[in-house]
């Protein structure tokens, strides 16, 4: 090399890459890492695009099925809560019916009565959702009459009528809570889309 001549950084690196014994191995490793990075970036981009497509599909389905965002309770949480409400209704019905039928014979009718209460809740929730106020009023009046009938069972068997009225009020409260829950639960198609 000439004494007054200065080498540029690119020349120094070029000489190192061509003359150093480890240079070929390091270049191969760098090339491999670049290929892995490009592959990872492509997979990440594909996964992001798939997630965005699924999210947009879910949001579009939600806009179609629940445009006012009134169904805020997830299906799984709603079904679990509804199961607990059903168990409570069964227990309260068993308490009320055990006065007339006895503790053992009141179990099956208590299950049937809980099913009727939950079906009434479902009818009321659908009536509210579809703005059919006559059906909603009929379901409410029917529920109150059934509650009064259950409370009257204690009076006919000379038991504590106040306790029967309190249990009937609790049944009506749980039934109303079930109707509100059913009206707020998301549909199964939204759950599947999520």
MIDODREN-134681 format. One record per residue: residue in three letters; x, y, z of N, C-alpha, C in turn; residue number from 1. Coordinates in pm, 1 decimal, padded with zeros to 6 digits. Example, Ala and Ser with C-alpha at 12.3 -4.5 7.8 and 13.67 -1.06 7.14 Angstrom:
% MIDODREN-134681
 padren    neast   nnorth      nup   caeast  canorth     caup    ceast   cnorth      cup mardren
    ALA  01319.0 -00569.0  00780.0  01230.0 -00450.0  00780.0  01320.0 -00330.0  00780.0       1
    SER  01285.0 -00225.0  00708.0  01367.0 -00106.0  00714.0  01290.0  00003.0  00787.0       2
This chain:
% MIDODREN-134681
 padren    neast   nnorth      nup   caeast  canorth     caup    ceast   cnorth      cup mardren
    UNK  00083.1 -00115.8  00000.0  00000.0  00000.0  00000.0  00088.3  00122.9  00000.0       1
    UNK  00040.8  00226.0 -00066.4  00117.4  00350.0 -00076.2  00111.3  00423.2  00056.6       2
    UNK  00223.1  00492.5  00094.8  00228.3  00554.4  00225.8  00126.8  00667.1  00243.4       3
    UNK  00092.9  00745.6  00147.7  00001.8  00857.6  00166.6 -00143.0  00821.2  00141.4       4
    UNK -00166.5  00699.3  00110.6 -00300.9  00657.0  00072.2 -00377.6  00604.9  00194.5       5
    UNK -00495.4  00659.1  00222.0 -00579.6  00614.2  00334.3 -00687.8  00521.1  00281.1       6
    UNK -00714.4  00412.6  00353.4 -00819.7  00320.3  00312.4 -00953.1  00365.6  00370.8       7
    UNK -01059.0  00345.6  00295.3 -01193.7  00379.3  00343.2 -01245.2  00264.9  00430.0       8
    UNK -01344.1  00292.6  00511.4 -01401.4  00184.7  00594.1 -01457.3  00070.4  00510.6       9
    UNK -01514.7  00100.6  00395.8 -01568.5 -00005.6  00310.7 -01457.2 -00095.6  00259.6      10
    UNK -01341.5 -00037.0  00229.7 -01228.3 -00117.7  00183.1 -01176.3 -00206.2  00295.5      11
    UNK -01168.9 -00150.6  00416.1 -01120.3 -00229.3  00530.5 -01212.2 -00348.2  00555.9      12
    UNK -01342.1 -00323.7  00553.9 -01438.7 -00433.1  00577.6 -01430.9 -00534.3  00465.0      13
    UNK -01419.6 -00488.2  00342.9 -01407.5 -00579.1  00229.1 -01286.0 -00668.1  00240.8      14
    UNK -01170.9 -00610.7  00282.4 -01050.2 -00691.2  00300.4 -01067.1 -00792.4  00412.2      15
    UNK -01135.1 -00750.8  00521.0 -01158.6 -00844.0  00631.9 -01249.3 -00959.8  00589.0      16
    UNK -01353.1 -00925.7  00513.8 -01446.7 -01029.8  00471.8 -01385.2 -01127.0  00371.2      17
    UNK -01291.4 -01082.8  00292.8 -01229.8 -01173.8  00195.6 -01105.8 -01242.0  00250.2      18
    UNK -01038.7 -01179.9  00345.9 -00912.8 -01236.0  00391.4 -00918.3 -01308.8  00524.2      19
    UNK -01016.8 -01285.7  00607.8 -01021.0 -01348.1  00741.5 -01074.5 -01490.7  00729.4      20
    UNK -01014.7 -01587.9  00804.0 -01057.9 -01727.6  00791.1 -01201.5 -01753.5  00840.4      21
    UNK -01252.2 -01675.2  00933.4 -01388.6 -01695.6  00986.1 -01493.7 -01619.4  00906.0      22
    UNK -01451.3 -01541.2  00809.1 -01544.4 -01452.6  00738.5 -01652.0 -01530.6  00663.9      23
    UNK -01617.4 -01637.4  00596.4 -01715.4 -01714.4  00518.9 -01820.7 -01773.5  00611.8      24
    UNK -01778.2 -01825.7  00725.7 -01871.5 -01884.0  00821.7 -01964.5 -01777.0  00878.2      25
    UNK -01909.0 -01660.6  00911.5 -01991.1 -01552.2  00965.1 -02089.4 -01500.2  00861.1      26
    UNK -02048.8 -01491.7  00735.2 -02139.9 -01447.4  00629.8 -02253.5 -01548.7  00609.6      27
    UNK -02220.8 -01675.2  00616.5 -02325.1 -01778.0  00601.6 -02424.5 -01770.4  00717.2      28
    UNK -02372.2 -01750.6  00839.2 -02460.8 -01739.3  00956.6 -02549.5 -01615.2  00945.9      29
    UNK -02491.6 -01503.1  00901.4 -02570.2 -01380.2  00885.2 -02676.2 -01398.1  00778.1      30
    UNK -02643.7 -01466.1  00671.6 -02740.7 -01491.6  00565.0 -02854.3 -01579.9  00616.3      31
    UNK -02819.3 -01681.5  00695.6 -02920.7 -01770.2  00754.6 -03012.3 -01691.6  00849.7      32
    UNK -02954.5 -01604.9  00933.2 -03034.8 -01525.2  01026.8 -03126.6 -01429.7  00952.2      33
    UNK -03078.3 -01370.2  00841.4 -03162.1 -01282.2  00759.9 -03280.6 -01359.7  00701.0      34
    UNK -03255.1 -01481.7  00654.4 -03362.6 -01564.2  00597.3 -03465.5 -01600.6  00704.3      35
    UNK -03417.5 -01634.0  00825.6 -03510.3 -01664.8  00935.1 -03592.2 -01542.3  00973.0      36
    UNK -03530.1 -01426.7  00975.9 -03601.6 -01304.0  01011.0 -03708.4 -01272.9  00907.0      37
    UNK -03675.8 -01290.0  00777.4 -03775.2 -01265.9  00672.7 -03891.2 -01364.7  00684.5      38
    UNK -03859.9 -01490.5  00714.0 -03963.9 -01593.0  00728.8 -04052.6 -01561.8  00849.6      39
    UNK -03990.2 -01524.0  00962.4 -04067.3 -01489.5  01082.6 -04154.7 -01368.0  01057.9      40
    UNK -04101.6 -01269.0  00987.5 -04181.3 -01149.8  00957.2 -04299.7 -01185.7  00868.6      41
    UNK -04279.7 -01275.9  00773.0 -04389.8 -01316.9  00685.7 -04496.5 -01392.3  00765.3      42
    UNK -04453.9 -01482.8  00856.6 -04550.6 -01556.8  00939.1 -04625.1 -01462.1  01032.4      43
    UNK -04553.6 -01366.5  01090.7 -04618.7 -01270.1  01179.8 -04719.2 -01185.3  01102.6      44
    UNK -04684.1 -01147.9  00981.8 -04775.9 -01068.4  00900.4 -04900.2 -01149.8  00863.8      45
    UNK -04882.2 -01278.2  00828.9 -04996.8 -01364.6  00797.5 -05085.7 -01384.0  00919.9      46
    UNK -05024.0 -01407.0  01036.6 -05102.7 -01426.3  01159.3 -05177.8 -01297.9  01195.9      47
    UNK -05113.1 -01183.6  01178.4 -05178.8 -01057.1  01207.4 -05296.2 -01035.0  01112.4      48
    UNK -05276.2 -01063.7  00985.2 -05385.1 -01048.6  00887.9 -05501.8 -01141.0  00920.7      49
    UNK -05471.6 -01265.1  00960.6 -05578.1 -01359.4  00997.1 -05653.1 -01311.2  01121.4      50
    UNK -05580.0 -01260.5  01219.7 -05644.1 -01209.4  01341.5 -05729.8 -01086.8  01310.1      51
    UNK -05680.1 -01000.0  01224.4 -05757.2 -00881.4  01186.2 -05884.5 -00921.2  01111.3      52
    UNK -05873.8 -01018.8  01022.5 -05990.5 -01064.9  00947.9 -06094.5 -01125.6  01042.1      53
    UNK -06048.1 -01207.4  01138.3 -06140.6 -01267.5  01235.2 -06205.2 -01160.0  01322.5      54
    UNK -06127.1 -01062.4  01367.2 -06180.6 -00955.1  01451.4 -06284.2 -00873.6  01374.7      55
    UNK -06254.5 -00839.5  01250.4 -06349.5 -00762.5  01170.4 -06476.6 -00842.0  01142.6      56
    UNK -06461.0 -00973.4  01119.3 -06578.4 -01058.0  01099.9 -06664.9 -01063.8  01224.0      57
    UNK -06601.4 -01075.7  01340.9 -06675.0 -01078.9  01466.8 -06746.5 -00945.7  01490.2      58
    UNK -06676.8 -00834.1  01464.8 -06738.7 -00703.3  01484.5 -06854.9 -00681.9  01388.0      59
    UNK -06839.7 -00727.4  01265.1 -06948.0 -00713.6  01168.0 -07068.4 -00797.1  01210.3      60
    UNK -07042.8 -00918.8  01259.5 -07151.8 -01002.9  01307.7 -07219.5 -00938.4  01428.1      61
    UNK -07139.9 -00880.4  01517.6 -07196.7 -00812.1  01634.8 -07281.2 -00692.5  01591.2      62
    UNK -07234.6 -00616.5  01491.2 -07311.9 -00501.7  01443.6 -07444.7 -00546.4  01382.4      63
    UNK -07443.3 -00661.4  01315.6 -07566.4 -00711.5  01255.2 -07661.8 -00766.7  01360.1      64
    UNK -07608.6 -00842.6  01457.4 -07694.5 -00912.3  01552.7 -07722.8 -00832.1  01679.3      65
    UNK -07633.5 -00739.0  01713.3 -07650.2 -00660.2  01835.0 -07605.7 -00516.8  01807.9      66
    UNK -07681.4 -00443.1  01724.6 -07633.8 -00311.6  01682.3 -07623.1 -00210.5  01796.0      67
    UNK -07702.3 -00225.3  01899.6 -07698.8 -00128.2  02010.2 -07611.2 -00173.7  02125.8      68
    UNK -07542.4 -00284.2  02107.9 -07453.1 -00340.4  02209.7 -07526.9 -00360.4  02342.9      69
    UNK -07644.2 -00419.0  02333.5 -07724.4 -00445.3  02452.4 -07690.5 -00579.7  02515.1      70
    UNK -07631.3 -00670.2  02438.7 -07598.5 -00803.6  02489.6 -07455.0 -00802.8  02540.9      71
    UNK -07441.5 -00764.2  02664.5 -07307.8 -00745.8  02720.9 -07258.6 -00864.0  02802.6      72
    UNK -07342.5 -00962.6  02826.4 -07304.1 -01078.9  02906.1 -07261.7 -01190.2  02811.2      73
    UNK -07142.6 -01243.6  02831.7 -07094.5 -01354.2  02749.9 -07180.6 -01478.1  02767.2      74
    UNK -07185.0 -01560.1  02664.4 -07271.5 -01677.7  02666.9 -07230.7 -01775.2  02777.4      75
    UNK -07102.4 -01802.4  02792.3 -07057.0 -01899.1  02893.1 -07088.6 -01849.6  03034.2      76
    UNK -07057.2 -01723.9  03061.7 -07086.3 -01668.2  03194.6 -07237.1 -01662.3  03218.6      77
    UNK -07313.0 -01627.8  03115.4 -07458.1 -01622.0  03129.2 -07519.8 -01756.8  03156.7      78
    UNK -07471.4 -01860.5  03086.4 -07525.6 -01994.5  03109.8 -07490.3 -02045.9  03249.2      79
    UNK -07369.6 -02014.7  03296.3 -07331.4 -02055.8  03431.6 -07420.1 -01986.9  03535.1      80
    UNK -07440.6 -01856.7  03517.8 -07526.4 -01783.2  03611.1 -07669.8 -01832.8  03603.3      81
    UNK -07716.0 -01862.0  03483.6 -07851.9 -01913.2  03466.3 -07868.0 -02050.0  03533.0      82
    UNK -07764.0 -02131.7  03530.3 -07768.1 -02260.8  03599.6 -07781.4 -02240.0  03750.9      83
    UNK -07706.8 -02142.9  03803.7 -07717.4 -02113.8  03946.9 -07855.7 -02060.2  03983.0      84
    UNK -07911.6 -01975.5  03896.8 -08046.4 -01924.4  03920.1 -08146.7 -02039.7  03916.2      85
    UNK -08129.9 -02131.5  03821.2 -08218.1 -02247.9  03813.0 -08209.5 -02335.2  03938.0      86
    UNK -08088.2 -02351.2  03991.2 -08073.4 -02429.1  04115.0 -08142.4 -02358.9  04231.7      87
    UNK -08129.2 -02228.1  04237.7 -08198.0 -02152.2  04342.5 -08348.7 -02162.4  04330.2      88
    UNK -08398.6 -02153.1  04208.0 -08542.7 -02167.7  04187.2 -08591.1 -02307.1  04227.0      89
    UNK -08513.0 -02407.9  04194.4 -08550.7 -02545.0  04231.5 -08557.2 -02559.7  04383.0      90
    UNK -08459.2 -02505.0  04452.0 -08458.1 -02513.6  04598.9 -08576.9 -02440.2  04659.8      91
    UNK -08603.2 -02318.3  04611.8 -08715.9 -02242.7  04667.2 -08848.9 -02310.0  04635.3      92
    UNK -08863.3 -02365.0  04516.4 -08986.1 -02438.2  04483.5 -09001.2 -02561.9  04570.3      93
    UNK -08890.5 -02630.2  04597.7 -08897.5 -02748.1  04685.2 -08941.7 -02708.3  04825.6      94
    UNK -08894.8 -02593.2  04872.0 -08936.9 -02545.8  05004.9 -09087.0 -02519.9  05006.7      95
    UNK -09136.4 -02453.7  04902.1 -09278.7 -02421.7  04896.8 -09365.4 -02546.9  04880.5      96
    UNK -09322.8 -02637.4  04791.8 -09405.4 -02754.6  04763.2 -09395.1 -02862.8  04870.2      97
    UNK -09290.4 -02857.9  04952.5 -09275.5 -02961.1  05056.3 -09384.8 -02952.0  05161.4      98
    UNK -09449.7 -02836.4  05173.3 -09558.6 -02821.9  05269.7 -09676.3 -02910.7  05230.4      99
    UNK -09703.7 -02917.3  05101.2 -09819.3 -02993.7  05054.3 -09781.1 -03137.9  05021.6     100
    UNK -09665.7 -03156.4  04953.7 -09630.0 -03289.2  04903.9 -09534.7 -03366.7  04994.2     101
    UNK -09469.9 -03301.8  05085.6 -09368.5 -03367.4  05166.2 -09230.8 -03345.4  05105.1     102
    UNK -09124.7 -03361.9  05182.9 -08991.3 -03328.4  05134.4 -08942.8 -03415.3  05019.0     103
    UNK -08975.2 -03544.4  05018.8 -08923.5 -03633.4  04915.1 -09004.5 -03620.0  04786.4     104
    UNK -09134.7 -03614.5  04799.8 -09220.8 -03609.7  04681.2 -09221.8 -03473.6  04613.8     105
    UNK -09161.5 -03373.4  04673.6 -09163.7 -03239.1  04614.7 -09044.5 -03213.4  04522.5     106
    UNK -08951.0 -03306.8  04512.8 -08829.1 -03282.6  04434.9 -08859.2 -03271.0  04285.0     107
    UNK -08926.0 -03368.9  04228.3 -08955.9 -03364.6  04084.2 -09048.4 -03249.2  04047.0     108
    UNK -09155.3 -03224.6  04123.3 -09235.8 -03106.0  04091.2 -09157.3 -02975.2  04105.7     109
    UNK -09059.5 -02972.1  04196.2 -08977.4 -02851.1  04211.2 -08892.2 -02827.9  04086.8     110
    UNK -08837.5 -02936.9  04030.0 -08762.8 -02923.7  03904.2 -08854.3 -02873.9  03792.2     111
    UNK -08974.8 -02930.3  03785.4 -09069.5 -02889.5  03681.1 -09110.0 -02743.0  03699.4     112
    UNK -09133.2 -02702.7  03823.4 -09171.2 -02563.1  03849.1 -09056.3 -02468.9  03813.6     113
    UNK -08932.8 -02509.2  03843.3 -08817.7 -02425.2  03806.1 -08807.7 -02412.2  03654.8     114
    UNK -08835.5 -02520.4  03583.2 -08834.8 -02513.5  03436.6 -08942.3 -02418.5  03386.4     115
    UNK -09058.6 -02419.4  03449.3 -09166.7 -02328.2  03409.9 -09126.7 -02183.7  03436.8     116
    UNK -09065.0 -02158.6  03552.8 -09021.2 -02022.7  03585.0 -08916.5 -01974.3  03484.5     117
    UNK -08821.9 -02061.0  03450.2 -08718.0 -02020.9  03354.0 -08774.9 -02001.4  03214.0     118
    UNK -08873.1 -02084.1  03177.4 -08938.4 -02065.3  03047.7 -09014.1 -01932.5  03044.7     119
    UNK -09077.8 -01898.1  03154.5 -09144.8 -01767.9  03163.3 -09045.8 -01652.8  03153.1     120
    UNK -08929.0 -01669.7  03212.5 -08823.9 -01567.9  03200.5 -08779.7 -01553.1  03056.7     121
    UNK -08765.6 -01665.7  02989.4 -08723.1 -01663.2  02849.4 -08827.7 -01593.9  02761.8     122
    UNK -08955.8 -01624.9  02785.4 -09063.5 -01560.4  02709.3 -09063.1 -01409.9  02733.9     123
    UNK -09045.2 -01369.9  02859.9 -09043.0 -01227.3  02892.3 -08922.9 -01158.2  02828.1     124
    UNK -08807.4 -01224.1  02828.3 -08688.2 -01164.4  02766.9 -08706.2 -01147.2  02617.0     125
    UNK -08764.4 -01247.4  02550.5 -08791.4 -01235.4  02407.0 -08894.4 -01126.6  02378.1     126
    UNK -08994.8 -01116.5  02463.4 -09097.3 -01014.1  02443.3 -09037.9 -00874.0  02457.8     127
    UNK -08949.1 -00856.2  02553.8 -08884.3 -00725.3  02570.3 -08795.1 -00695.8  02450.9     128
    UNK -08719.6 -00794.8  02405.7 -08628.5 -00774.8  02291.9 -08705.0 -00738.9  02165.4     129
    UNK -08821.6 -00802.6  02145.8 -08901.0 -00777.3  02026.0 -09003.2 -00665.9  02045.8     130
    UNK -09001.4 -00603.8  02162.5 -09091.0 -00493.6  02197.2 -09239.0 -00533.2  02184.4     131
    UNK -09268.7 -00651.6  02235.1 -09406.6 -00700.5  02238.2 -09454.0 -00688.4  02382.7     132
    UNK -09500.7 -00569.3  02416.1 -09528.9 -00536.6  02555.8 -09648.5 -00613.0  02609.6     133
    UNK -09741.9 -00651.6  02525.5 -09856.6 -00730.1  02572.2 -09814.0 -00867.7  02622.5     134
    UNK -09724.2 -00931.2  02548.0 -09672.5 -01062.1  02590.6 -09591.4 -01047.1  02719.1     135
    UNK -09515.5 -00939.4  02727.3 -09434.5 -00915.3  02847.7 -09524.7 -00894.6  02969.7     136
    UNK -09630.8 -00817.9  02950.9 -09724.4 -00795.2  03060.3 -09793.8 -00925.0  03101.1     137
    UNK -09832.5 -01005.8  03003.1 -09897.5 -01134.0  03034.0 -09802.8 -01226.7  03110.0     138
    UNK -09675.3 -01229.6  03070.6 -09578.2 -01313.9  03141.6 -09559.2 -01264.8  03284.7     139
    UNK -09555.4 -01133.2  03303.1 -09540.4 -01078.8  03438.2 -09660.1 -01109.0  03525.9     140
    UNK -09779.4 -01091.7  03471.8 -09902.0 -01119.8  03549.1 -09910.1 -01269.5  03581.5     141
    UNK -09877.1 -01353.2  03483.8 -09876.7 -01497.4  03509.2 -09778.0 -01535.8  03618.3     142
    UNK -09661.6 -01474.3  03619.5 -09563.1 -01502.1  03723.7 -09611.9 -01460.0  03861.5     143
    UNK -09674.0 -01342.8  03869.3 -09726.8 -01296.3  03998.5 -09837.5 -01388.5  04046.9     144
    UNK -09925.4 -01432.0  03956.5 -10033.2 -01522.8  03996.9 -09978.5 -01657.5  04044.5     145
    UNK -09877.6 -01710.1  03975.6 -09816.4 -01835.3  04021.9 -09749.1 -01817.5  04157.5     146
    UNK -09684.8 -01702.5  04177.7 -09624.1 -01674.6  04307.5 -09727.3 -01667.3  04418.3     147
    UNK -09841.0 -01602.9  04390.7 -09948.7 -01596.6  04489.4 -10006.2 -01735.3  04517.6     148
    UNK -10014.3 -01817.1  04414.4 -10063.2 -01954.1  04433.1 -09968.7 -02032.9  04523.0     149
    UNK -09838.1 -02018.9  04501.6 -09742.2 -02087.8  04587.7 -09751.2 -02037.9  04731.6     150
    UNK -09768.0 -01906.7  04748.4 -09781.6 -01851.9  04884.6 -09910.2 -01901.0  04950.3     151
    UNK -10015.8 -01916.0  04871.0 -10143.6 -01961.8  04927.4 -10137.9 -02106.7  04971.6     152
    UNK -10046.3 -02187.0  04915.0 -10033.6 -02326.9  04957.2 -10004.7 -02337.9  05106.1     153
    UNK -09924.8 -02246.0  05155.7 -09894.2 -02248.9  05300.0 -10017.2 -02213.5  05382.2     154
    UNK -10099.6 -02123.9  05332.0 -10221.7 -02087.5  05405.4 -10320.3 -02201.8  05411.5     155
    UNK -10330.1 -02277.8  05300.7 -10422.2 -02391.4  05298.8 -10376.5 -02503.3  05390.7     156
    UNK -10246.1 -02515.0  05411.8 -10197.2 -02622.6  05499.6 -10167.8 -02570.6  05639.8     157
    UNK -10218.5 -02453.8  05672.3 -10206.8 -02394.4  05805.7 -10061.0 -02376.9  05847.2     158
    UNK -09978.3 -02332.3  05754.6 -09838.3 -02301.7  05782.8 -09821.5 -02150.2  05787.9     159
    UNK -09699.0 -02105.2  05805.8 -09667.9 -01962.7  05813.1 -09682.5 -01898.8  05674.4     160
    UNK -09786.7 -01819.2  05655.4 -09814.3 -01757.7  05525.8 -09710.8 -01650.6  05494.0     161
    UNK -09660.2 -01581.0  05593.6 -09559.5 -01476.9  05570.8 -09431.7 -01537.5  05513.4     162
    UNK -09391.3 -01652.3  05565.8 -09272.9 -01720.0  05511.6 -09297.7 -01763.5  05367.3     163
    UNK -09416.3 -01815.7  05338.3 -09449.6 -01855.0  05201.7 -09450.4 -01736.6  05107.2     164
    UNK -09498.1 -01621.7  05154.4 -09498.1 -01501.6  05071.5 -09355.6 -01455.2  05044.0     165
    UNK -09269.9 -01464.7  05145.0 -09129.9 -01425.4  05127.4 -09060.0 -01517.3  05027.0     166
    UNK -09083.0 -01647.2  05037.1 -09022.8 -01741.3  04942.4 -09076.3 -01716.9  04801.2     167
    UNK -09205.0 -01687.9  04789.0 -09261.9 -01657.3  04657.3 -09202.4 -01529.1  04599.9     168
    UNK -09179.6 -01430.6  04684.9 -09116.4 -01306.6  04639.0 -08973.6 -01332.9  04591.9     169
    UNK -08902.5 -01420.6  04662.9 -08767.2 -01456.6  04618.7 -08770.5 -01529.3  04484.5     170
    UNK -08869.0 -01615.5  04465.8 -08883.4 -01685.3  04337.2 -08908.5 -01584.7  04225.5     171
    UNK -08998.6 -01489.7  04250.7 -09026.2 -01387.2  04149.5 -08902.3 -01302.8  04121.6     172
    UNK -08825.3 -01273.0  04226.4 -08702.1 -01196.3  04207.1 -08600.0 -01271.7  04122.9     173
    UNK -08582.1 -01400.5  04151.9 -08489.2 -01480.6  04071.7 -08537.9 -01495.8  03927.5     174
    UNK -08668.6 -01507.2  03910.4 -08723.0 -01518.5  03775.8 -08701.6 -01389.2  03697.4     175
    UNK -08721.1 -01276.1  03763.3 -08695.9 -01146.8  03697.7 -08548.6 -01130.6  03664.0     176
    UNK -08462.3 -01173.2  03755.9 -08318.0 -01166.3  03729.0 -08280.3 -01255.1  03610.8     177
    UNK -08343.1 -01371.7  03601.7 -08316.5 -01460.6  03488.0 -08362.0 -01396.0  03357.3     178
    UNK -08476.1 -01325.9  03359.2 -08524.4 -01259.0  03237.6 -08427.7 -01149.1  03194.5     179
    UNK -08378.7 -01071.7  03290.0 -08281.5 -00966.1  03257.5 -08153.4 -01027.8  03203.1     180
    UNK -08108.5 -01135.1  03265.4 -07987.2 -01202.5  03220.1 -08003.9 -01258.2  03079.0     181
    UNK -08119.0 -01320.1  03052.8 -08144.2 -01374.1  02919.0 -08149.7 -01263.5  02814.3     182
    UNK -08202.6 -01147.9  02850.1 -08208.7 -01036.9  02755.8 -08070.3 -00979.3  02727.6     183
    UNK -07977.0 -00991.7  02822.3 -07843.0 -00934.4  02808.4 -07739.1 -01032.0  02753.8     184
    UNK -07773.5 -01161.1  02745.5 -07675.6 -01260.4  02700.8 -07653.8 -01251.3  02550.8     185
    UNK -07526.5 -01269.9  02511.1 -07497.7 -01272.8  02368.3 -07546.1 -01404.6  02308.3     186
    UNK -07566.9 -01404.0  02179.3 -07617.3 -01524.2  02113.7 -07503.8 -01625.2  02094.8     187
    UNK -07542.0 -01749.1  02066.7 -07441.3 -01853.7  02049.7 -07358.5 -01830.8  01923.7     188
    UNK -07414.2 -01767.3  01820.6 -07335.8 -01741.3  01699.7 -07227.7 -01636.5  01726.2     189
    UNK -07255.7 -01538.1  01812.1 -07150.5 -01443.0  01850.0 -07043.5 -01512.3  01932.9     190
    UNK -07085.9 -01602.8  02020.2 -06989.4 -01677.7  02101.1 -06899.3 -01762.1  02011.3     191
    UNK -06959.1 -01827.4  01910.7 -06879.6 -01909.8  01818.2 -06787.0 -01823.8  01733.8     192
    UNK -06831.3 -01704.8  01696.2 -06746.5 -01616.6  01614.8 -06629.1 -01563.5  01695.7     193
    UNK -06650.5 -01544.1  01823.8 -06542.2 -01493.4  01906.7 -06438.5 -01601.6  01927.1     194
